[in-house]
Amino acid sequence: MSRPCPQHQHPHRLIQQPLSDLTDKLRQGELKITAPRQAILDVLRKHSSPLTIKEIHTSLGKLDCDLATIYRNMHTLERMGLVRRYDFGDGAARFELSPEDGEGHHHHLVCTRCARIVELDDCFLNDFQDQLARRHGYTQISHRMEFFGLCPNCQAP
């Protein structure tokens, strides 16, 4: 897979989290507000689809920040619940900001040829998830699901 379509807009991403709210969450976690952390959060809040580490690095532009620093910061941001990691089967982890409420989730439709990502807001699995939890005695259950196929552009001869 190659790069996601940069023109694609996610419906719930049209309302972006202010950078000040994100840095406040870092302070609450007793973390320093470093230039790389702030820049990474700013890149993620401005992009409409999950990004790889290399795409984040490229988007940082002139900021002198190596890949190892980005990897470390992404691990920290993920541990804090500020970002979510996705694996679409191509060997590259992708990251996007977690929803503001921390609970909302969504699924993705991914083109297996060009890696265009469509965010799906509908979730038909909630009832099934609840049934599984009751049947097996689990609590705090969650799920992730991605769909794969060929987008209309990649279907063209």
N, CA, C and O atoms as a GROMACS GRO file, in nm:
protein
  628
    1MET      N    1   0.084  -0.119   0.000
    1MET     CA    2   0.000   0.000   0.000
    1MET      C    3   0.088   0.124   0.000
    1MET      O    4   0.198   0.124   0.055
    2SER      N    5   0.038   0.227  -0.061
    2SER     CA    6   0.111   0.353  -0.061
    2SER      C    7   0.043   0.450   0.034
    2SER      O    8  -0.012   0.408   0.136
    3ARG      N    9   0.046   0.577   0.003
    3ARG     CA   10  -0.001   0.680   0.095
    3ARG      C   11  -0.152   0.698   0.089
    3ARG      O   12  -0.212   0.680  -0.017
    4PRO      N   13  -0.216   0.734   0.203
    4PRO     CA   14  -0.358   0.763   0.202
    4PRO      C   15  -0.388   0.888   0.120
    4PRO      O   16  -0.303   0.975   0.104
    5CYS      N   17  -0.508   0.894   0.070
    5CYS     CA   18  -0.553   1.008  -0.009
    5CYS      C   19  -0.562   1.132   0.080
    5CYS      O   20  -0.644   1.134   0.172
    6PRO      N   21  -0.480   1.234   0.058
    6PRO     CA   22  -0.480   1.350   0.148
    6PRO      C   23  -0.605   1.436   0.137
    6PRO      O   24  -0.633   1.515   0.227
    7GLN      N   25  -0.682   1.422   0.030
    7GLN     CA   26  -0.802   1.503   0.013
    7GLN      C   27  -0.921   1.450   0.091
    7GLN      O   28  -1.020   1.521   0.110
    8HIS      N   29  -0.913   1.324   0.137
    8HIS     CA   30  -1.027   1.265   0.205
    8HIS      C   31  -1.050   1.330   0.341
    8HIS      O   32  -0.956   1.346   0.419
    9GLN      N   33  -1.172   1.368   0.367
    9GLN     CA   34  -1.206   1.431   0.495
    9GLN      C   35  -1.290   1.338   0.578
    9GLN      O   36  -1.389   1.281   0.530
   10HIS      N   37  -1.253   1.320   0.704
   10HIS     CA   38  -1.332   1.241   0.796
   10HIS      C   39  -1.440   1.330   0.855
   10HIS      O   40  -1.411   1.442   0.895
   11PRO      N   41  -1.565   1.283   0.861
   11PRO     CA   42  -1.674   1.367   0.911
   11PRO      C   43  -1.649   1.424   1.050
   11PRO      O   44  -1.671   1.543   1.071
   12HIS      N   45  -1.606   1.343   1.147
   12HIS     CA   46  -1.589   1.397   1.282
   12HIS      C   47  -1.460   1.476   1.297
   12HIS      O   48  -1.441   1.540   1.400
   13ARG      N   49  -1.373   1.473   1.199
   13ARG     CA   50  -1.249   1.549   1.206
   13ARG      C   51  -1.269   1.694   1.165
   13ARG      O   52  -1.178   1.775   1.180
   14LEU      N   53  -1.388   1.729   1.114
   14LEU     CA   54  -1.410   1.867   1.073
   14LEU      C   55  -1.408   1.960   1.193
   14LEU      O   56  -1.384   2.080   1.178
   15ILE      N   57  -1.433   1.906   1.311
   15ILE     CA   58  -1.422   1.984   1.434
   15ILE      C   59  -1.293   1.938   1.501
   15ILE      O   60  -1.289   1.834   1.566
   16GLN      N   61  -1.187   2.017   1.485
   16GLN     CA   62  -1.056   1.977   1.535
   16GLN      C   63  -1.038   2.018   1.680
   16GLN      O   64  -1.087   2.122   1.724
   17GLN      N   65  -0.966   1.935   1.753
   17GLN     CA   66  -0.934   1.968   1.891
   17GLN      C   67  -0.832   2.081   1.892
   17GLN      O   68  -0.732   2.075   1.820
   18PRO      N   69  -0.855   2.183   1.973
   18PRO     CA   70  -0.755   2.290   1.982
   18PRO      C   71  -0.623   2.235   2.037
   18PRO      O   72  -0.622   2.149   2.125
   19LEU      N   73  -0.513   2.285   1.985
   19LEU     CA   74  -0.382   2.240   2.031
   19LEU      C   75  -0.365   2.266   2.181
   19LEU      O   76  -0.301   2.188   2.251
   20SER      N   77  -0.422   2.375   2.230
   20SER     CA   78  -0.410   2.405   2.373
   20SER      C   79  -0.477   2.297   2.459
   20SER      O   80  -0.428   2.267   2.568
   21ASP      N   81  -0.588   2.239   2.413
   21ASP     CA   82  -0.653   2.130   2.487
   21ASP      C   83  -0.564   2.007   2.492
   21ASP      O   84  -0.556   1.938   2.593
   22LEU      N   85  -0.496   1.980   2.381
   22LEU     CA   86  -0.408   1.864   2.375
   22LEU      C   87  -0.286   1.881   2.465
   22LEU      O   88  -0.245   1.788   2.534
   23THR      N   89  -0.228   2.001   2.464
   23THR     CA   90  -0.112   2.024   2.550
   23THR      C   91  -0.153   2.025   2.698
   23THR      O   92  -0.074   1.988   2.785
   24ASP      N   93  -0.276   2.068   2.727
   24ASP     CA   94  -0.326   2.060   2.865
   24ASP      C   95  -0.330   1.915   2.912
   24ASP      O   96  -0.301   1.886   3.028
   25LYS      N   97  -0.366   1.823   2.823
   25LYS     CA   98  -0.368   1.681   2.859
   25LYS      C   99  -0.228   1.630   2.889
   25LYS      O  100  -0.210   1.544   2.975
   26LEU      N  101  -0.129   1.683   2.817
   26LEU     CA  102   0.010   1.646   2.847
   26LEU      C  103   0.048   1.694   2.988
   26LEU      O  104   0.110   1.621   3.065
   27ARG      N  105   0.011   1.817   3.019
   27ARG     CA  106   0.040   1.872   3.153
   27ARG      C  107  -0.026   1.788   3.261
   27ARG      O  108   0.034   1.761   3.365
   28GLN      N  109  -0.151   1.748   3.237
   28GLN     CA  110  -0.224   1.666   3.335
   28GLN      C  111  -0.154   1.532   3.356
   28GLN      O  112  -0.159   1.476   3.465
   29GLY      N  113  -0.088   1.483   3.252
   29GLY     CA  114  -0.011   1.359   3.262
   29GLY      C  115   0.130   1.384   3.313
   29GLY      O  116   0.214   1.294   3.313
   30GLU      N  117   0.155   1.506   3.357
   30GLU     CA  118   0.284   1.548   3.412
   30GLU      C  119   0.399   1.530   3.313
   30GLU      O  120   0.509   1.491   3.351
   31LEU      N  121   0.370   1.558   3.186
   31LEU     CA  122   0.472   1.553   3.083
   31LEU      C  123   0.509   1.694   3.039
   31LEU      O  124   0.425   1.785   3.040
   32LYS      N  125   0.634   1.712   3.001
   32LYS     CA  126   0.678   1.841   2.950
   32LYS      C  127   0.615   1.865   2.813
   32LYS      O  128   0.589   1.772   2.737
   33ILE      N  129   0.592   1.992   2.784
   33ILE     CA  130   0.543   2.032   2.653
   33ILE      C  131   0.666   2.063   2.567
   33ILE      O  132   0.710   2.178   2.561
   34THR      N  133   0.719   1.962   2.503
   34THR     CA  134   0.838   1.981   2.420
   34THR      C  135   0.795   2.024   2.280
   34THR      O  136   0.681   2.003   2.239
   35ALA      N  137   0.888   2.083   2.208
   35ALA     CA  138   0.859   2.125   2.070
   35ALA      C  139   0.819   2.006   1.983
   35ALA      O  140   0.722   2.017   1.907
   36PRO      N  141   0.889   1.891   1.990
   36PRO     CA  142   0.846   1.778   1.907
   36PRO      C  143   0.705   1.728   1.943
   36PRO      O  144   0.626   1.699   1.853
   37ARG      N  145   0.673   1.718   2.072
   37ARG     CA  146   0.538   1.671   2.111
   37ARG      C  147   0.431   1.765   2.059
   37ARG      O  148   0.329   1.722   2.005
   38GLN      N  149   0.455   1.893   2.077
   38GLN     CA  150   0.359   1.992   2.032
   38GLN      C  151   0.342   1.987   1.880
   38GLN      O  152   0.231   1.995   1.828
   39ALA      N  153   0.453   1.973   1.809
   39ALA     CA  154   0.448   1.968   1.662
   39ALA      C  155   0.378   1.841   1.613
   39ALA      O  156   0.299   1.847   1.519
   40ILE      N  157   0.405   1.728   1.676
   40ILE     CA  158   0.340   1.602   1.639
   40ILE      C  159   0.190   1.612   1.659
   40ILE      O  160   0.113   1.574   1.570
   41LEU      N  161   0.147   1.663   1.773
   41LEU     CA  162   0.004   1.679   1.799
   41LEU      C  163  -0.060   1.773   1.697
   41LEU      O  164  -0.172   1.749   1.651
   42ASP      N  165   0.011   1.879   1.661
   42ASP     CA  166  -0.041   1.974   1.564
   42ASP      C  167  -0.056   1.908   1.426
   42ASP      O  168  -0.155   1.931   1.358
   43VAL      N  169   0.042   1.828   1.386
   43VAL     CA  170   0.033   1.756   1.258
   43VAL      C  171  -0.088   1.663   1.259
   43VAL      O  172  -0.166   1.662   1.164
   44LEU      N  173  -0.104   1.585   1.365
   44LEU     CA  174  -0.214   1.490   1.371
   44LEU      C  175  -0.350   1.558   1.370
   44LEU      O  176  -0.445   1.506   1.311
   45ARG      N  177  -0.361   1.673   1.434
   45ARG     CA  178  -0.491   1.740   1.439
   45ARG      C  179  -0.528   1.804   1.306
   45ARG      O  180  -0.645   1.833   1.280
   46LYS      N  181  -0.428   1.826   1.220
   46LYS     CA  182  -0.453   1.890   1.091
   46LYS      C  183  -0.475   1.790   0.977
   46LYS      O  184  -0.517   1.830   0.868
   47HIS      N  185  -0.447   1.662   1.001
   47HIS     CA  186  -0.462   1.563   0.893
   47HIS      C  187  -0.592   1.485   0.909
   47HIS      O  188  -0.640   1.459   1.020
   48SER      N  189  -0.646   1.448   0.796
   48SER     CA  190  -0.778   1.387   0.794
   48SER      C  191  -0.776   1.235   0.794
   48SER      O  192  -0.882   1.172   0.793
   49SER      N  193  -0.658   1.175   0.797
   49SER     CA  194  -0.651   1.029   0.800
   49SER      C  195  -0.532   0.988   0.886
   49SER      O  196  -0.442   1.068   0.909
   50PRO      N  197  -0.532   0.864   0.935
   50PRO     CA  198  -0.419   0.817   1.015
   50PRO      C  199  -0.288   0.826   0.937
   50PRO      O  200  -0.284   0.797   0.817
   51LEU      N  201  -0.181   0.865   1.006
   51LEU     CA  202  -0.051   0.885   0.943
   51LEU      C  203   0.053   0.787   0.995
   51LEU      O  204   0.049   0.746   1.111
   52THR      N  205   0.147   0.750   0.907
   52THR     CA  206   0.261   0.669   0.950
   52THR      C  207   0.363   0.760   1.017
   52THR      O  208   0.355   0.882   1.009
   53ILE      N  209   0.459   0.699   1.083
   53ILE     CA  210   0.568   0.775   1.145
   53ILE      C  211   0.643   0.857   1.039
   53ILE      O  212   0.676   0.973   1.062
   54LYS      N  213   0.669   0.796   0.925
   54LYS     CA  214   0.741   0.867   0.818
   54LYS      C  215   0.660   0.985   0.765
   54LYS      O  216   0.716   1.090   0.734
   55GLU      N  217   0.529   0.969   0.754
   55GLU     CA  218   0.444   1.080   0.709
   55GLU      C  219   0.442   1.192   0.812
   55GLU      O  220   0.442   1.310   0.776
   56ILE      N  221   0.442   1.156   0.940
   56ILE     CA  222   0.449   1.257   1.045
   56ILE      C  223   0.582   1.331   1.035
   56ILE      O  224   0.586   1.453   1.042
   57HIS      N  225   0.691   1.255   1.018
   57HIS     CA  226   0.825   1.314   1.007
   57HIS      C  227   0.832   1.412   0.890
   57HIS      O  228   0.885   1.523   0.904
   58THR      N  229   0.778   1.372   0.776
   58THR     CA  230   0.777   1.460   0.658
   58THR      C  231   0.694   1.586   0.684
   58THR      O  232   0.731   1.695   0.644
   59SER      N  233   0.581   1.568   0.752
   59SER     CA  234   0.491   1.681   0.780
   59SER      C  235   0.550   1.780   0.879
   59SER      O  236   0.508   1.896   0.883
   60LEU      N  237   0.647   1.737   0.958
   60LEU     CA  238   0.708   1.827   1.056
   60LEU      C  239   0.795   1.934   0.989
   60LEU      O  240   0.827   2.036   1.050
   61GLY      N  241   0.832   1.909   0.864
   61GLY     CA  242   0.905   2.010   0.789
   61GLY      C  243   1.038   2.047   0.849
   61GLY      O  244   1.126   1.962   0.864
   62LYS      N  245   1.054   2.174   0.884
   62LYS     CA  246   1.183   2.228   0.926
   62LYS      C  247   1.221   2.191   1.069
   62LYS      O  248   1.336   2.210   1.109
   63LEU      N  249   1.128   2.140   1.147
   63LEU     CA  250   1.160   2.104   1.286
   63LEU      C  251   1.266   1.995   1.288
   63LEU      O  252   1.251   1.890   1.224
   64ASP      N  253   1.373   2.019   1.360
   64ASP     CA  254   1.482   1.922   1.368
   64ASP      C  255   1.442   1.812   1.466
   64ASP      O  256   1.464   1.822   1.587
   65CYS      N  257   1.383   1.705   1.412
   65CYS     CA  258   1.331   1.597   1.494
   65CYS      C  259   1.357   1.466   1.420
   65CYS      O  260   1.307   1.446   1.309
   66ASP      N  261   1.433   1.376   1.482
   66ASP     CA  262   1.464   1.250   1.414
   66ASP      C  263   1.352   1.147   1.434
   66ASP      O  264   1.263   1.166   1.518
   67LEU      N  265   1.358   1.039   1.357
   67LEU     CA  266   1.254   0.936   1.362
   67LEU      C  267   1.246   0.871   1.500
   67LEU      O  268   1.137   0.839   1.546
   68ALA      N  269   1.360   0.851   1.566
   68ALA     CA  270   1.359   0.788   1.699
   68ALA      C  271   1.280   0.873   1.799
   68ALA      O  272   1.208   0.819   1.883
   69THR      N  273   1.293   1.004   1.791
   69THR     CA  274   1.217   1.093   1.879
   69THR      C  275   1.068   1.082   1.852
   69THR      O  276   0.988   1.082   1.945
   70ILE      N  277   1.031   1.072   1.724
   70ILE     CA  278   0.890   1.059   1.689
   70ILE      C  279   0.836   0.926   1.741
   70ILE      O  280   0.727   0.922   1.798
   71TYR      N  281   0.911   0.817   1.721
   71TYR     CA  282   0.869   0.686   1.772
   71TYR      C  283   0.846   0.691   1.923
   71TYR      O  284   0.743   0.645   1.972
   72ARG      N  285   0.941   0.747   1.996
   72ARG     CA  286   0.928   0.756   2.143
   72ARG      C  287   0.805   0.837   2.183
   72ARG      O  288   0.730   0.798   2.272
   73ASN      N  289   0.787   0.951   2.116
   73ASN     CA  290   0.674   1.036   2.149
   73ASN      C  291   0.541   0.971   2.113
   73ASN      O  292   0.443   0.985   2.187
   74MET      N  293   0.536   0.900   2.003
   74MET     CA  294   0.411   0.832   1.965
   74MET      C  295   0.376   0.725   2.067
   74MET      O  296   0.259   0.707   2.101
   75HIS      N  297   0.477   0.654   2.116
   75HIS     CA  298   0.454   0.552   2.220
   75HIS      C  299   0.396   0.618   2.346
   75HIS      O  300   0.301   0.567   2.406
   76THR      N  301   0.454   0.730   2.385
   76THR     CA  302   0.407   0.803   2.502
   76THR      C  303   0.264   0.855   2.482
   76THR      O  304   0.180   0.841   2.570
   77LEU      N  305   0.238   0.915   2.366
   77LEU     CA  306   0.105   0.970   2.338
   77LEU      C  307   0.000   0.859   2.330
   77LEU      O  308  -0.115   0.879   2.371
   78GLU      N  309   0.040   0.744   2.278
   78GLU     CA  310  -0.053   0.630   2.273
   78GLU      C  311  -0.081   0.579   2.414
   78GLU      O  312  -0.197   0.552   2.448
   79ARG      N  313   0.021   0.565   2.495
   79ARG     CA  314   0.005   0.519   2.634
   79ARG      C  315  -0.087   0.612   2.713
   79ARG      O  316  -0.163   0.567   2.798
   80MET      N  317  -0.078   0.741   2.684
   80MET     CA  318  -0.163   0.839   2.753
   80MET      C  319  -0.306   0.843   2.699
   80MET      O  320  -0.393   0.905   2.759
   81GLY      N  321  -0.329   0.776   2.586
   81GLY     CA  322  -0.462   0.776   2.526
   81GLY      C  323  -0.490   0.895   2.437
   81GLY      O  324  -0.605   0.916   2.398
   82LEU      N  325  -0.388   0.973   2.403
   82LEU     CA  326  -0.407   1.088   2.315
   82LEU      C  327  -0.413   1.049   2.168
   82LEU      O  328  -0.476   1.118   2.088
   83VAL      N  329  -0.348   0.939   2.133
   83VAL     CA  330  -0.351   0.891   1.994
   83VAL      C  331  -0.389   0.743   1.993
   83VAL      O  332  -0.375   0.672   2.092
   84ARG      N  333  -0.439   0.701   1.879
   84ARG     CA  334  -0.471   0.560   1.856
   84ARG      C  335  -0.384   0.509   1.742
   84ARG      O  336  -0.358   0.579   1.645
   85ARG      N  337  -0.342   0.384   1.758
   85ARG     CA  338  -0.258   0.317   1.658
   85ARG      C  339  -0.347   0.225   1.575
   85ARG      O  340  -0.435   0.158   1.629
   86TYR      N  341  -0.323   0.222   1.445
   86TYR     CA  342  -0.396   0.134   1.354
   86TYR      C  343  -0.296   0.054   1.272
   86TYR      O  344  -0.190   0.104   1.234
   87ASP      N  345  -0.331  -0.070   1.245
   87ASP     CA  346  -0.251  -0.157   1.158
   87ASP      C  347  -0.341  -0.202   1.045
   87ASP      O  348  -0.436  -0.277   1.067
   88PHE      N  349  -0.312  -0.157   0.925
   88PHE     CA  350  -0.394  -0.192   0.809
   88PHE      C  351  -0.330  -0.303   0.726
   88PHE      O  352  -0.362  -0.320   0.608
   89GLY      N  353  -0.240  -0.380   0.787
   89GLY     CA  354  -0.187  -0.498   0.723
   89GLY      C  355  -0.072  -0.476   0.627
   89GLY      O  356  -0.030  -0.570   0.559
   90ASP      N  357  -0.019  -0.356   0.620
   90ASP     CA  358   0.091  -0.331   0.527
   90ASP      C  359   0.225  -0.314   0.599
   90ASP      O  360   0.324  -0.274   0.538
   91GLY      N  361   0.228  -0.343   0.728
   91GLY     CA  362   0.352  -0.335   0.804
   91GLY      C  363   0.384  -0.198   0.858
   91GLY      O  364   0.488  -0.182   0.922
   92ALA      N  365   0.300  -0.099   0.834
   92ALA     CA  366   0.324   0.038   0.883
   92ALA      C  367   0.214   0.077   0.980
   92ALA      O  368   0.097   0.084   0.943
   93ALA      N  369   0.251   0.103   1.104
   93ALA     CA  370   0.153   0.152   1.200
   93ALA      C  371   0.112   0.293   1.160
   93ALA      O  372   0.194   0.372   1.114
   94ARG      N  373  -0.015   0.322   1.177
   94ARG     CA  374  -0.067   0.457   1.150
   94ARG      C  375  -0.130   0.510   1.278
   94ARG      O  376  -0.181   0.434   1.360
   95PHE      N  377  -0.125   0.642   1.292
   95PHE     CA  378  -0.173   0.706   1.414
   95PHE      C  379  -0.268   0.820   1.382
   95PHE      O  380  -0.252   0.891   1.282
   96GLU      N  381  -0.367   0.836   1.469
   96GLU     CA  382  -0.454   0.953   1.463
   96GLU      C  383  -0.491   0.991   1.605
   96GLU      O  384  -0.479   0.910   1.697
   97LEU      N  385  -0.537   1.114   1.622
   97LEU     CA  386  -0.578   1.159   1.754
   97LEU      C  387  -0.698   1.078   1.802
   97LEU      O  388  -0.785   1.041   1.723
   98SER      N  389  -0.701   1.050   1.930
   98SER     CA  390  -0.817   0.986   1.990
   98SER      C  391  -0.930   1.088   1.996
   98SER      O  392  -0.904   1.208   2.005
   99PRO      N  393  -1.055   1.041   1.993
   99PRO     CA  394  -1.167   1.135   2.006
   99PRO      C  395  -1.156   1.212   2.138
   99PRO      O  396  -1.100   1.162   2.236
  100GLU      N  397  -1.210   1.333   2.139
  100GLU     CA  398  -1.201   1.417   2.258
  100GLU      C  399  -1.257   1.350   2.382
  100GLU      O  400  -1.201   1.364   2.491
  101ASP      N  401  -1.368   1.276   2.366
  101ASP     CA  402  -1.428   1.212   2.482
  101ASP      C  403  -1.354   1.084   2.522
  101ASP      O  404  -1.380   1.026   2.627
  102GLY      N  405  -1.260   1.040   2.436
  102GLY     CA  406  -1.181   0.922   2.467
  102GLY      C  407  -1.253   0.791   2.448
  102GLY      O  408  -1.192   0.685   2.458
  103GLU      N  409  -1.382   0.796   2.419
  103GLU     CA  410  -1.459   0.672   2.410
  103GLU      C  411  -1.506   0.641   2.270
  103GLU      O  412  -1.520   0.524   2.234
  104GLY      N  413  -1.531   0.742   2.188
  104GLY     CA  414  -1.584   0.719   2.056
  104GLY      C  415  -1.488   0.636   1.972
  104GLY      O  416  -1.367   0.642   1.989
  105HIS      N  417  -1.544   0.560   1.882
  105HIS     CA  418  -1.459   0.483   1.794
  105HIS      C  419  -1.520   0.484   1.654
  105HIS      O  420  -1.636   0.521   1.635
  106HIS      N  421  -1.441   0.442   1.561
  106HIS     CA  422  -1.488   0.433   1.423
  106HIS      C  423  -1.406   0.326   1.354
  106HIS      O  424  -1.304   0.280   1.405
  107HIS      N  425  -1.451   0.287   1.238
  107HIS     CA  426  -1.383   0.186   1.159
  107HIS      C  427  -1.336   0.248   1.029
  107HIS      O  428  -1.373   0.361   0.997
  108HIS      N  429  -1.253   0.176   0.955
  108HIS     CA  430  -1.197   0.228   0.831
  108HIS      C  431  -1.221   0.132   0.716
  108HIS      O  432  -1.228   0.010   0.734
  109LEU      N  433  -1.234   0.189   0.598
  109LEU     CA  434  -1.237   0.116   0.472
  109LEU      C  435  -1.110   0.156   0.399
  109LEU      O  436  -1.090   0.273   0.368
  110VAL      N  437  -1.023   0.058   0.370
  110VAL     CA  438  -0.890   0.087   0.318
  110VAL      C  439  -0.873   0.025   0.179
  110VAL      O  440  -0.903  -0.093   0.160
  111CYS      N  441  -0.827   0.104   0.084
  111CYS     CA  442  -0.797   0.051  -0.050
  111CYS      C  443  -0.666  -0.027  -0.043
  111CYS      O  444  -0.564   0.025   0.003
  112THR      N  445  -0.670  -0.150  -0.090
  112THR     CA  446  -0.551  -0.236  -0.084
  112THR      C  447  -0.447  -0.200  -0.190
  112THR      O  448  -0.335  -0.251  -0.187
  113ARG      N  449  -0.482  -0.112  -0.284
  113ARG     CA  450  -0.386  -0.074  -0.387
  113ARG      C  451  -0.322   0.062  -0.355
  113ARG      O  452  -0.199   0.073  -0.353
  114CYS      N  453  -0.402   0.166  -0.330
  114CYS     CA  454  -0.348   0.300  -0.310
  114CYS      C  455  -0.349   0.345  -0.164
  114CYS      O  456  -0.294   0.450  -0.132
  115ALA      N  457  -0.410   0.267  -0.076
  115ALA     CA  458  -0.418   0.296   0.069
  115ALA      C  459  -0.510   0.412   0.103
  115ALA      O  460  -0.501   0.468   0.212
  116ARG      N  461  -0.600   0.449   0.011
  116ARG     CA  462  -0.699   0.551   0.045
  116ARG      C  463  -0.779   0.500   0.165
  116ARG      O  464  -0.816   0.382   0.170
  117ILE      N  465  -0.804   0.587   0.260
  117ILE     CA  466  -0.872   0.549   0.382
  117ILE      C  467  -1.003   0.626   0.393
  117ILE      O  468  -1.004   0.749   0.385
  118VAL      N  469  -1.112   0.554   0.411
  118VAL     CA  470  -1.242   0.615   0.433
  118VAL      C  471  -1.282   0.582   0.576
  118VAL      O  472  -1.281   0.466   0.616
  119GLU      N  473  -1.317   0.682   0.650
  119GLU     CA  474  -1.360   0.663   0.787
  119GLU      C  475  -1.509   0.629   0.790
  119GLU      O  476  -1.589   0.697   0.726
  120LEU      N  477  -1.544   0.524   0.862
  120LEU     CA  478  -1.683   0.481   0.874
  120LEU      C  479  -1.734   0.516   1.013
  120LEU      O  480  -1.678   0.471   1.112
  121ASP      N  481  -1.839   0.596   1.020
  121ASP     CA  482  -1.892   0.636   1.149
  121ASP      C  483  -1.995   0.537   1.203
  121ASP      O  484  -2.020   0.533   1.324
  122ASP      N  485  -2.054   0.457   1.115
  122ASP     CA  486  -2.155   0.361   1.159
  122ASP      C  487  -2.086   0.241   1.224
  122ASP      O  488  -1.982   0.195   1.178
  123CYS      N  489  -2.148   0.191   1.331
  123CYS     CA  490  -2.096   0.071   1.396
  123CYS      C  491  -2.213  -0.021   1.426
  123CYS      O  492  -2.298   0.009   1.510
  124PHE      N  493  -2.216  -0.132   1.356
  124PHE     CA  494  -2.323  -0.228   1.374
  124PHE      C  495  -2.284  -0.337   1.474
  124PHE      O  496  -2.362  -0.429   1.498
  125LEU      N  497  -2.166  -0.328   1.533
  125LEU     CA  498  -2.115  -0.432   1.620
  125LEU      C  499  -2.145  -0.413   1.768
  125LEU      O  500  -2.119  -0.502   1.848
  126ASN      N  501  -2.200  -0.299   1.807
  126ASN     CA  502  -2.220  -0.271   1.949
  126ASN      C  503  -2.310  -0.373   2.017
  126ASN      O  504  -2.280  -0.418   2.127
  127ASP      N  505  -2.422  -0.410   1.952
  127ASP     CA  506  -2.511  -0.510   2.012
  127ASP      C  507  -2.441  -0.645   2.025
  127ASP      O  508  -2.453  -0.712   2.128
  128PHE      N  509  -2.369  -0.685   1.921
  128PHE     CA  510  -2.295  -0.811   1.924
  128PHE      C  511  -2.190  -0.809   2.034
  128PHE      O  512  -2.172  -0.908   2.105
  129GLN      N  513  -2.120  -0.697   2.048
  129GLN     CA  514  -2.020  -0.681   2.152
  129GLN      C  515  -2.082  -0.699   2.289
  129GLN      O  516  -2.025  -0.767   2.375
  130ASP      N  517  -2.198  -0.638   2.312
  130ASP     CA  518  -2.267  -0.650   2.440
  130ASP      C  519  -2.308  -0.795   2.468
  130ASP      O  520  -2.296  -0.842   2.581
  131GLN      N  521  -2.356  -0.865   2.365
  131GLN     CA  522  -2.394  -1.006   2.380
  131GLN      C  523  -2.272  -1.092   2.418
  131GLN      O  524  -2.280  -1.177   2.507
  132LEU      N  525  -2.160  -1.068   2.352
  132LEU     CA  526  -2.038  -1.142   2.384
  132LEU      C  527  -1.996  -1.118   2.528
  132LEU      O  528  -1.960  -1.212   2.600
  133ALA      N  529  -2.000  -0.994   2.569
  133ALA     CA  530  -1.959  -0.959   2.705
  133ALA      C  531  -2.047  -1.030   2.808
  133ALA      O  532  -1.997  -1.089   2.904
  134ARG      N  533  -2.178  -1.025   2.787
  134ARG     CA  534  -2.270  -1.092   2.881
  134ARG      C  535  -2.248  -1.243   2.882
  134ARG      O  536  -2.241  -1.305   2.988
  135ARG      N  537  -2.237  -1.302   2.764
  135ARG     CA  538  -2.223  -1.448   2.752
  135ARG      C  539  -2.098  -1.500   2.821
  135ARG      O  540  -2.100  -1.608   2.880
  136HIS      N  541  -1.990  -1.424   2.816
  136HIS     CA  542  -1.862  -1.472   2.868
  136HIS      C  543  -1.820  -1.401   2.997
  136HIS      O  544  -1.712  -1.428   3.050
  137GLY      N  545  -1.903  -1.312   3.048
  137GLY     CA  546  -1.875  -1.245   3.175
  137GLY      C  547  -1.768  -1.137   3.168
  137GLY      O  548  -1.709  -1.104   3.270
  138TYR      N  549  -1.744  -1.082   3.051
  138TYR     CA  550  -1.644  -0.977   3.036
  138TYR      C  551  -1.705  -0.840   3.063
  138TYR      O  552  -1.825  -0.820   3.049
  139THR      N  553  -1.620  -0.747   3.102
  139THR     CA  554  -1.660  -0.606   3.116
  139THR      C  555  -1.559  -0.522   3.040
  139THR      O  556  -1.453  -0.570   3.002
  140GLN      N  557  -1.593  -0.396   3.018
  140GLN     CA  558  -1.506  -0.300   2.950
  140GLN      C  559  -1.454  -0.354   2.817
  140GLN      O  560  -1.336  -0.338   2.784
  141ILE      N  561  -1.540  -0.418   2.743
  141ILE     CA  562  -1.504  -0.479   2.615
  141ILE      C  563  -1.505  -0.372   2.504
  141ILE      O  564  -1.587  -0.280   2.507
  142SER      N  565  -1.415  -0.385   2.410
  142SER     CA  566  -1.410  -0.294   2.296
  142SER      C  567  -1.377  -0.376   2.172
  142SER      O  568  -1.352  -0.496   2.181
  143HIS      N  569  -1.377  -0.311   2.058
  143HIS     CA  570  -1.344  -0.380   1.933
  143HIS      C  571  -1.286  -0.283   1.833
  143HIS      O  572  -1.303  -0.161   1.844
  144ARG      N  573  -1.219  -0.339   1.734
  144ARG     CA  574  -1.169  -0.265   1.619
  144ARG      C  575  -1.196  -0.349   1.495
  144ARG      O  576  -1.182  -0.471   1.498
  145MET      N  577  -1.233  -0.283   1.388
  145MET     CA  578  -1.255  -0.355   1.264
  145MET      C  579  -1.221  -0.265   1.147
  145MET      O  580  -1.260  -0.148   1.142
  146GLU      N  581  -1.150  -0.321   1.053
  146GLU     CA  582  -1.117  -0.252   0.930
  146GLU      C  583  -1.166  -0.336   0.813
  146GLU      O  584  -1.166  -0.459   0.819
  147PHE      N  585  -1.208  -0.268   0.707
  147PHE     CA  586  -1.254  -0.333   0.585
  147PHE      C  587  -1.154  -0.298   0.474
  147PHE      O  588  -1.100  -0.187   0.472
  148PHE      N  589  -1.132  -0.390   0.383
  148PHE     CA  590  -1.035  -0.371   0.276
  148PHE      C  591  -1.099  -0.400   0.142
  148PHE      O  592  -1.183  -0.489   0.130
  149GLY      N  593  -1.059  -0.326   0.040
  149GLY     CA  594  -1.108  -0.347  -0.096
  149GLY      C  595  -1.039  -0.252  -0.192
  149GLY      O  596  -0.939  -0.189  -0.157
  150LEU      N  597  -1.092  -0.244  -0.313
  150LEU     CA  598  -1.039  -0.152  -0.414
  150LEU      C  599  -1.129  -0.030  -0.424
  150LEU      O  600  -1.250  -0.044  -0.442
  151CYS      N  601  -1.072   0.089  -0.413
  151CYS     CA  602  -1.149   0.213  -0.424
  151CYS      C  603  -1.191   0.233  -0.571
  151CYS      O  604  -1.136   0.168  -0.660
  152PRO      N  605  -1.287   0.321  -0.596
  152PRO     CA  606  -1.330   0.345  -0.734
  152PRO      C  607  -1.217   0.385  -0.829
  152PRO      O  608  -1.216   0.342  -0.945
  153ASN      N  609  -1.122   0.466  -0.783
  153ASN     CA  610  -1.011   0.507  -0.870
  153ASN      C  611  -0.923   0.390  -0.910
  153ASN      O  612  -0.875   0.384  -1.024
  154CYS      N  613  -0.901   0.296  -0.819
  154CYS     CA  614  -0.814   0.181  -0.848
  154CYS      C  615  -0.886   0.073  -0.929
  154CYS      O  616  -0.821  -0.017  -0.983
  155GLN      N  617  -1.018   0.081  -0.939
  155GLN     CA  618  -1.092  -0.014  -1.019
  155GLN      C  619  -1.087   0.020  -1.168
  155GLN      O  620  -1.106  -0.066  -1.253
  156ALA      N  621  -1.061   0.145  -1.197
  156ALA     CA  622  -1.058   0.190  -1.337
  156ALA      C  623  -0.945   0.120  -1.412
  156ALA      O  624  -0.836   0.103  -1.358
  157PRO      N  625  -0.971   0.078  -1.536
  157PRO     CA  626  -0.867   0.006  -1.614
  157PRO      C  627  -0.750   0.095  -1.651
  157PRO      O  628  -0.656   0.049  -1.716
   0.00000   0.00000   0.00000
